[in-house]
Amino acid sequence: MKDLEAWRAAIAALEDYHQARPEMDMRQAFAIDRNRFDSFSLSLDDLLLDYSKCAVDEATIEKLIRLADAMGVREMRDAMFAGEPINTTEKRAVLHTALRAPADADFAVGGEDVMAGIHDVLDRMTTFAERVRSGEHRGQTGQPITDIVNIGIGGSDLGPAMVTGALIPYHDGPRCHFVSNVDGADMADTLARLTPATTLFIVASKTFTTIETMTNAKTARDWLTDMLGREATGRHFVAVSTALDKVADFGIAEENVFGFWDWVGGRYSVWSAIGLSVMLAVGPKNFRAFLDGAHAMDEHFRHAEPRQNMPMLLGLIGWWHRVICGYTSRAVIPYEQRLSRLPAYLQQLDMESNGKAVKRNGRPALTETGPVVWGEPGTNGQHAFFQLLHQGTDIIPVEFILSARGHEPDLEAHHELLLANGLAQAEALMRGRTFDEALEQAYAAGMTEEHAAAVAPHRVFPGDRPSITLIQDLLTPFALGRLIGLYEHRVFVEGALFGINSFDQWGVELGKELATALLPVLRTGEGVDERDGSTANLVKRIRAAAEA
Ligand SMILES: O=P(O)(O)OC[C@H]1O[C@H](O)[C@H](O)[C@@H](O)[C@@H]1O
């Protein structure tokens, strides 16, 4: 925060403005101002962001930008790109943007250029991916690799899993599988579909200590070596990590390791070697197009004025909804089945980054911080939880993500229907339906006066429910990279407005520590009565079932 007084003044201006203004009637706002869409939307090439269905006006945006200035959002952004250690608790730079920059870009940490190292790994990934994809790299028995299993969790799973799912039309490499959960069912169900001689495992872990990943990697190694012998690991296991010594201890040779750096946060790591499974699936050229898309968003975020800056505006509106309007969650609804893992990906990106109650200086946050993020693809979500979005007592801003074109030209009718649904939902949330309209409709359906009057209140939609729509031409690797880059920087902007460090994740530690302590208790029962009454009895219940 640059200046507490300026911040207080900026927040007070927004709160006062919000309170003094009558609830905005969105139908009317559009009727009065035919140019509302032009004022509250912007494009970056084929990507369009429409936030005109949110209850903001020019003064709101102006005041929000003033707040961003008081919080020093632009200076923070510049510090991030400059490689300054903005992740203060871990004393680390935050430079995932360097991973998608061209080789001649200027990125350094502590005065040391990082670009050469990045492109060295990228080139090694490319060579390896080409060897596997062409069949030149063979398994222990001389057969080509048909299946890849990425073993990782959190950022070492969600990014590549989401991206490979999104880019199915570009798959021309081996099939990709993802095992993340320590639940043995995840590994067992995956291995049941595979043959060791044609399977390659990628152990993806930034730290190479994550218990789930290490447990799964050992199980996979046993499965492989039981069938093909110990020496098979060399041809069937590669690792992606920043902890090269730990990878060596696991028994993966140096030439099979793709490194990255501590200035890449786990949830920002799909652009690094953590994306190896993506590259194997869609090929190096498409992977680079994915990087280029994110880079285009980086350049835009870096250079566009706030009023024309997509991540800035998305972040400001998000903050407005969360802090001033008090909305506790937001739904992200991709009208794109292949983005079905996007909500889960964004949950980690957003909630692990901004789910914090302490500011960068260690003091309590002065406002609410990150919202709950959730979602499902449309149209499926419509038949599940949209009831609450339209008529529930909570207001939940919705983010619709659409592609103007689909990848199935023969199924254009499906795509039209999909898009019509997405647009209609946004329209319905905004317009709502008045009591008189509900009554009229009931009469038109042939109801008696009494029945119509009884049913009309149930068929009223309050409307004025905010939504944001993002539309791109087609979900290409470039477009996907750009979209994810947009969300990353939006999270950055909101985190900067909250005054928190978006790049650490201490909140996941306590549970890990307790799990480590509980494991022997669960196994032996020893010390069970030293736990709290609930935990002790739950342990006993499980042990009783195991012993029965
Ligand atoms: O890549 P790893 O070191 O195995 O970490 C995997 C994940 O585990 C942790 O619990 C963190 O909360 C995540 O940010 C991280 O992505």
The ligand as a Tripos MOL2 file, in Angstrom:
@<TRIPOS>MOLECULE
LIG
   16    16     1     0     0
SMALL
NO_CHARGES

@<TRIPOS>ATOM
      1 O1          4.7550  -29.5840   -6.8330 O.co2     1 LIG1
      2 P1          4.7280  -29.9790   -5.4080 P.3       1 LIG1
      3 O2          5.9390  -29.4750   -4.6540 O.co2     1 LIG1
      4 O3          4.5740  -31.4640   -5.2650 O.co2     1 LIG1
      5 O4          3.5070  -29.2920   -4.7320 O.3       1 LIG1
      6 C1          2.1890  -29.5920   -5.0750 C.3       1 LIG1
      7 C2          1.2140  -28.6750   -4.3750 C.3       1 LIG1
      8 O5          1.2980  -28.9050   -2.9960 O.3       1 LIG1
      9 C3          1.1210  -27.9340   -2.0170 C.3       1 LIG1
     10 O6          0.2450  -28.4020   -1.0480 O.3       1 LIG1
     11 C4          0.8060  -26.5310   -2.4340 C.3       1 LIG1
     12 O7         -0.2690  -26.0080   -1.6990 O.3       1 LIG1
     13 C5          0.5170  -26.3520   -3.9000 C.3       1 LIG1
     14 O8          0.7250  -25.0110   -4.2260 O.3       1 LIG1
     15 C6          1.4000  -27.2190   -4.7410 C.3       1 LIG1
     16 O9          1.0950  -26.9960   -6.0970 O.3       1 LIG1
@<TRIPOS>BOND
     1     1     2 2
     2     2     3 1
     3     2     4 1
     4     2     5 1
     5     5     6 1
     6     6     7 1
     7     7     8 1
     8     7    15 1
     9     8     9 1
    10     9    10 1
    11     9    11 1
    12    11    12 1
    13    11    13 1
    14    13    14 1
    15    13    15 1
    16    15    16 1
@<TRIPOS>SUBSTRUCTURE
     1 LIG1         1 GROUP 0 **** ****
